[in-house]
């Protein structure tokens, strides 16, 4: 399981809270501005005139509060959705990159990393280390097989050298394990 840097987590929480607060504040400001500019009653009074006239305001206050509440609820929901989408891309992007890296791991030793600000940095590094170990393992086995082949092609075969190469191969096969 990936360890999360506490500073990074606190920064992410602070950024999310500040963005939600900012979005809520902007939505409230827009509702207030709309109420001040566009709300008029049947007599043509604007909102400031209606506030002075308590009886007219009392009739329309419940409808205005419901409309403003629904608008603010929509704005907070939209801001939360955008923040959630942004945060999910910080997980989904690295998972996609790691999947592509696993597909190309057999062909290449150097895999492209994930973005610096993404999550799962340690998983990406562990994958790179595992791929390097696997390629080193293949190279070592290939080298031992080349030595064994050269020994077998010689006229005067050294049985002790052949046995040592075979034993080394047997031991090396179990060095790297998946899982």
SEDOZA-305100 format. One record per residue (C-alpha): z, x, y; residue in one letter; residue number from 1. Coordinates in pm, 1 decimal, always signed. Layout:
N
       up     east    north residu num
        Z        X        Y      a NUM
...
//
This chain:
179
       up     east    north residu num
     +0.0     +0.0     +0.0      x   1
    -89.6   +125.3   +345.0      x   2
   +192.0   +226.4   +578.0      x   3
   +148.0    +87.5   +925.8      x   4
   +240.8   +299.5  +1223.1      x   5
   +525.4   +111.5  +1401.1      x   6
   +396.5   +213.4  +1744.2      x   7
    +47.3    +85.0  +1661.2      x   8
   +190.5   -242.8  +1524.4      x   9
   +407.2   -293.8  +1833.3      x  10
   +110.4   -217.7  +2058.9      x  11
   -106.1   -465.8  +1868.8      x  12
   +162.7   -736.8  +1894.5      x  13
   +208.2   -669.3  +2265.8      x  14
   -167.4   -684.3  +2326.3      x  15
   -198.5  -1010.0  +2133.7      x  16
    +95.5  -1171.4  +2314.1      x  17
    -31.2  -1056.8  +2652.4      x  18
   -380.4  -1188.0  +2582.1      x  19
   -251.2  -1525.3  +2464.1      x  20
    -28.0  -1547.5  +2770.4      x  21
   -314.2  -1453.2  +2999.8      x  22
   -544.0  -1709.1  +2839.9      x  23
   -279.2  -1980.8  +2868.9      x  24
   -215.8  -1892.0  +3231.8      x  25
   -588.5  -1900.1  +3312.1      x  26
   -627.7  -2234.2  +3135.0      x  27
   -333.8  -2380.3  +3329.2      x  28
   -484.3  -2250.4  +3651.3      x  29
   -820.0  -2408.9  +3571.0      x  30
   -654.6  -2743.4  +3496.9      x  31
   -460.3  -2727.5  +3821.5      x  32
   -773.4  -2631.7  +4013.7      x  33
   -969.5  -2914.0  +3852.0      x  34
   -691.8  -3158.2  +3932.7      x  35
   -679.5  -3045.5  +4295.2      x  36
  -1056.1  -3052.9  +4346.3      x  37
  -1192.8  -3335.4  +4133.9      x  38
   -922.2  -3592.2  +4069.1      x  39
   -962.7  -3898.7  +4292.8      x  40
   -842.8  -4255.5  +4258.8      x  41
  -1019.9  -4580.9  +4342.4      x  42
   -928.8  -4557.9  +4713.1      x  43
  -1079.8  -4208.2  +4742.0      x  44
   -755.4  -4014.3  +4776.3      x  45
   -761.2  -3662.9  +4636.0      x  46
   -478.3  -3519.2  +4423.5      x  47
   -269.5  -3397.9  +4718.1      x  48
   -289.1  -3742.1  +4875.4      x  49
   -191.9  -3899.3  +4546.3      x  50
   +115.4  -3677.3  +4513.7      x  51
   +230.1  -3807.2  +4852.7      x  52
   +173.4  -4160.7  +4737.9      x  53
   +428.1  -4191.4  +4456.0      x  54
   +322.6  -4533.7  +4332.4      x  55
    -40.1  -4431.6  +4275.6      x  56
    +68.7  -4102.4  +4116.4      x  57
   +307.2  -4277.6  +3880.6      x  58
    +18.9  -4484.0  +3740.8      x  59
   -207.8  -4184.0  +3673.7      x  60
    +50.5  -3921.4  +3585.7      x  61
    +62.8  -3994.6  +3211.8      x  62
   -316.6  -3975.8  +3174.2      x  63
   -330.5  -3654.4  +3375.8      x  64
    -54.0  -3495.7  +3166.8      x  65
   -229.2  -3590.0  +2842.7      x  66
   -561.7  -3451.1  +2962.3      x  67
   -401.9  -3129.6  +3089.0      x  68
   -200.2  -3088.8  +2767.6      x  69
   -506.6  -3135.5  +2548.4      x  70
   -705.0  -2890.6  +2758.3      x  71
   -428.4  -2629.3  +2739.0      x  72
   -396.2  -2685.3  +2364.6      x  73
   -769.8  -2630.1  +2325.2      x  74
   -760.5  -2312.0  +2535.3      x  75
   -463.3  -2164.4  +2347.5      x  76
   -627.9  -2253.0  +2015.5      x  77
   -954.8  -2090.7  +2120.4      x  78
   -777.6  -1776.6  +2243.5      x  79
   -577.1  -1754.9  +1919.5      x  80
   -894.1  -1799.8  +1715.0      x  81
  -1071.2  -1520.8  +1902.9      x  82
   -773.1  -1286.8  +1859.7      x  83
   -751.4  -1367.2  +1488.3      x  84
  -1122.5  -1306.7  +1447.2      x  85
  -1092.0   -971.7  +1626.5      x  86
   -795.0   -867.3  +1411.8      x  87
   -969.7   -972.9  +1090.3      x  88
  -1269.1   -754.1  +1177.1      x  89
  -1030.4   -457.7  +1189.0      x  90
   -963.2   -524.5   +819.1      x  91
  -1299.3   -665.8   +704.3      x  92
  -1501.6   -382.2   +859.5      x  93
  -1314.9   -105.9   +675.0      x  94
  -1327.9   -299.1   +347.5      x  95
  -1704.7   -333.3   +383.7      x  96
  -1739.4    +39.8   +464.3      x  97
  -1519.2   +136.9   +167.4      x  98
  -1729.5    -83.3    -64.1      x  99
  -2049.0    +85.1    +60.0      x 100
  -1883.7   +428.0    +18.5      x 101
  -1795.1   +346.3   -341.6      x 102
  -2158.6   +254.5   -407.3      x 103
  -2280.9   +587.2   -270.5      x 104
  -1995.2   +803.5   -406.5      x 105
  -2193.7   +921.0   -708.4      x 106
  -2480.6  +1048.0   -492.0      x 107
  -2298.6  +1213.4   -205.4      x 108
  -1984.0  +1416.8   -157.6      x 109
  -1950.3  +1339.7   +214.7      x 110
  -1886.0   +974.4   +282.1      x 111
  -1893.1   +820.1   +627.5      x 112
  -1545.2   +734.7   +749.8      x 113
  -1426.3   +412.9   +903.9      x 114
  -1380.5   +356.3  +1275.7      x 115
  -1081.1   +534.7  +1428.5      x 116
   -912.6   +215.6  +1550.9      x 117
   -954.0    +28.1  +1220.6      x 118
   -685.0    -31.7   +965.0      x 119
   -691.9   +128.3   +617.6      x 120
   -736.7   +484.7   +745.8      x 121
   -523.5   +626.8   +464.5      x 122
   -718.7   +432.9   +199.8      x 123
  -1042.9   +574.3   +335.8      x 124
   -897.7   +926.2   +328.2      x 125
   -773.6   +876.7    -29.6      x 126
  -1121.1   +760.8   -131.9      x 127
  -1276.4  +1072.1    +25.2      x 128
  -1023.8  +1294.0   -157.1      x 129
  -1091.2  +1118.3   -488.4      x 130
  -1467.3  +1154.6   -447.1      x 131
  -1429.1  +1525.6   -367.8      x 132
  -1207.0  +1574.1   -674.6      x 133
  -1459.8  +1392.9   -892.6      x 134
  -1750.4  +1602.3   -764.5      x 135
  -1544.8  +1920.8   -818.6      x 136
  -1467.4  +1802.0  -1170.2      x 137
  -1835.8  +1740.9  -1243.7      x 138
  -1925.9  +2082.4  -1102.9      x 139
  -1660.0  +2253.0  -1317.4      x 140
  -1778.9  +2078.0  -1634.5      x 141
  -2141.1  +2161.8  -1547.5      x 142
  -2051.1  +2527.3  -1497.4      x 143
  -1867.2  +2544.2  -1831.1      x 144
  -2160.5  +2378.7  -2005.5      x 145
  -2397.6  +2632.8  -1849.8      x 146
  -2177.4  +2918.7  -1976.5      x 147
  -2158.5  +2758.3  -2319.8      x 148
  -2535.7  +2713.1  -2328.8      x 149
  -2591.0  +3077.3  -2233.4      x 150
  -2350.0  +3186.5  -2503.7      x 151
  -2523.8  +2971.8  -2763.4      x 152
  -2868.5  +3108.1  -2667.4      x 153
  -2762.9  +3470.3  -2715.5      x 154
  -2868.0  +3651.4  -3029.8      x 155
  -2519.9  +3787.7  -3096.4      x 156
  -2302.5  +3481.9  -3050.0      x 157
  -1938.3  +3539.8  -2964.1      x 158
  -1754.8  +3268.0  -3157.3      x 159
  -1431.5  +3323.0  -2967.4      x 160
  -1608.8  +3271.3  -2633.6      x 161
  -1777.0  +2956.3  -2764.5      x 162
  -1441.9  +2820.0  -2887.7      x 163
  -1276.9  +2899.2  -2555.2      x 164
  -1553.8  +2717.3  -2361.1      x 165
  -1528.4  +2415.9  -2592.8      x 166
  -1147.9  +2405.5  -2558.5      x 167
  -1175.1  +2440.1  -2179.8      x 168
  -1422.9  +2150.6  -2173.0      x 169
  -1194.0  +1937.3  -2389.0      x 170
   -901.5  +2008.3  -2156.0      x 171
  -1105.7  +1955.2  -1839.7      x 172
  -1242.7  +1618.0  -1951.8      x 173
   -893.2  +1466.3  -1920.9      x 174
   -812.7  +1622.3  -1582.0      x 175
   -956.9  +1347.4  -1360.8      x 176
   -879.2   +984.5  -1444.2      x 177
   -969.0   +665.1  -1267.2      x 178
   -692.0   +417.7  -1209.6      x 179
//
